[in-house]
């Protein structure tokens, strides 16, 4: 998320089976030339690190102006001071590439250098893709996206600048290389959601397909409400995807706003695929299999696991969309803050040999971080600020009574919670959701704490962002120390 909005990427396939061989050849020439230029920029950067690269707080940063002094010449008509000769003249090596396109290749090379330094990796000789994409900016008018409903070949077309047609007699006439796009209604809806900032043309060698990645900028209206404040606590789970409980200024849980989110049909399909994977693994564990038979089984196992990963992503997207719709509907009635429980170190506690193999497998397949990130991202598209969607530690929230705060509790089975002090009996996940919402309010009402940490992003938010919380403290006048545990994400 940027200061001005949220950036997203829409991926659309190019109909390469429709375009002519000349266009395909020209597209390969343009992308191949861009790849060679970016590689040349990377070589110049790594050979002249002492002059170009500066260190700030242990991080290396490339100066684009100093890189231009080594690679690009300036003419008399330019506003910059005249620079007729440079050490590495890329304009001489690539005469049919404009100055603006060279600068776009430079920006991509600098981004690749920074990513390599962040990962502490050596310079990549061969990139993961055969062709490194060049980011073409929209404000420079180097591409056009048009819609032609009457065209039988494709409804949407993108025209990129064909700078390879530069003439030798100092006259520059750049035509457009028009490419048909395989746009579905989903792509059309996504392209209308934001403003197109740039595009990248990529080639996937495994699929043997050309794709266009449109980079969009969403600038939604900021969420603001003058209605009474409320906190929505969400407890993520495995059997039940999520349980939400709403705390209102009346000092009690709103019973009409309790929600349980689950998907039984998709869970059955996932269990079937897990059984198939287990059968294949048992067969592969046997000895005496031929090489061809083993390779076929490995191929089947790989495809099944790939389908399983895609289905897990789809299920996460579907029920986060339902959560977002519900949160937006509640946000129209309240000045809402959303708190998601984050299970810290839960996978470390479920190690191999802890006498719970079934729970260990399900916990290691649980994508709780991806769900919270999706929830944050999708709410940010509707103008929600980052401090309104927080993820805090949920330690001891499932074993503490949300009514009296006692730890003298038992759980005879997974969904049942019983408090032996006050006799409170309810769903265990619902009890955890109530405690998660109350924990955030207790963090804000403690005067010695100056900020609250978000467990997913790692950012700290000041207490001034939660000025409406004293209104919610009507039922928390007595200090309840059970809601605060040491090391749960509060910075003093």
Buried (B, 14 or more C-beta within 10 A) or exposed (E): BEEEBBBBEBEBBBBBEEBEEEBBEBBBEBBBBBBBBBBBBBEBBBEBEEEBBEEEEEEBBBEBEBBBBBBBBBEEEEEEEEEEEBEBBBBEEBEBBBBBBBBBBBBBBBEBBBEBBEEEEEEEEEBEBBBBBBBBBBEBEBBEBEEEEEEEEBBBBBBBBBBBEBEEEEEEEEEBBBBBBBBEEEBBEBBEEBEBBBBBBBBEEEEEBBBBBBBBBBEBEEBEBEEBBBBBBBBBBEEBBBBBBBBBBEEEBBEEBBBBBEBEEBBEEBEEBBEBBEEBEEBBEEEEBEEEEEEEBEEBBEEBEEEBEEBBEEBBEEBBEBBBEBBBEBBEBBBBBBBBBBBBEBEEEBEEEEEEEEEBEEBEEBBBBBBBBBBBBBBBBBBBBBBBBBBBBBBBBBBBBBBBBBEEBEEEEEBEBBBEEEEBEBBBBBBBBBBBBBBBBBBBBEEEBEBBBBBBBEEBBEBEBBEBBEEBBEBBEEEBEBBBBEEBBBEE
